[in-house]
Amino acid sequence: DPLGRIGGEEFVVVCQDTSLQQALLVAARLREALHELRFDDVDPSLQVSVSIGVASYTPGATRDDLFARADAALYRAKQRGRDRIET
């Protein structure tokens, strides 16, 4: 699936032909993979965390609508304690 940086520390992954439940599984796998990253040369105790917002396309919505809903979910994840996934 395409991955791209959309600003600052924000990235987007587009999962075409994917249900919301499948997208949540992708998000969980990304979160787990980031948790497994190690930076022993920099600081062995350094751990990566990630907050993820997931949104699914609804008929008639624009790309901007979809991104706005994903962004709102991302900020809910941050407000609810970070290092989590929200829809």
N, C-alpha and C positions, 0 to 999 in steps of 0.2 A: 504494500500500500504506500502511496506517496507520503512523504514526510517533508515538512518545510517549516522554516522559522518565520513567524509572522510579526515579530517585534520583541525587542528586549530579550527576556528569557522565556518567551512563549513560542511554542511549536504547535503545529497542527498535523494530525494524521487523518487522511481521508480513507475511509474503509467503504468502498463501493459495494453494493449488493450485500450489505451486512445488517443484520437486525441489531436492535439496541443491546440485547443480551450478548450477542457475539462481540459487539464493540466493547462492552464492559469486560469481556474476557481478554480482548486485545489490550485494553488499558491495564488490567491486572498483570498481564505478562510483562508489559513495559515497566510497570512499577517494580515488579520482582527483579527484573534484569538490572534496573538501576540500583536497587538495594545490594546486588551482588558485586557491583563495581568496587574495586579496591585501589587505593592510591598510596601504597606502602612507601614509595619513594618520597612522597610529600608529607604524609601524616598517616600512620597506620590506623589511627582511630577515626579518620575522616569517613563519614558515611553520607551517601547521596539520598535525599528524599525528594519526592515529587508530588505535587498536587495536580489532579487531572479532572477536567470537566468533559463530560460526554454528552453529546446531543445527537439525535437522529433526524433525518430529513422528514419533513411533512409536506405533502403535496401543496403546491402553490407558494411555498416559502422560497425566499431568495437565499443566495449564498450568505449575504450579510445577516439575514435572519438566523440562519443556522449557526454562524460563527458567534453571533450575539448570545444565543442560548448556551452554546458551549462555554463562552466566556463567563456568563453568569454562573454556570455550574462550577467552573474553575474557582471563582471567587467564593462560592459557598464552601468549597473544599478547604480553601485557605482560612475562612472564618470559623469553620468547625474543627480546626485543629491541625490543618496541613497534613501532608503526606497521606492523602486519601483520595478517593474517587467519588465524584458526585455527578448526578444527572440533572 
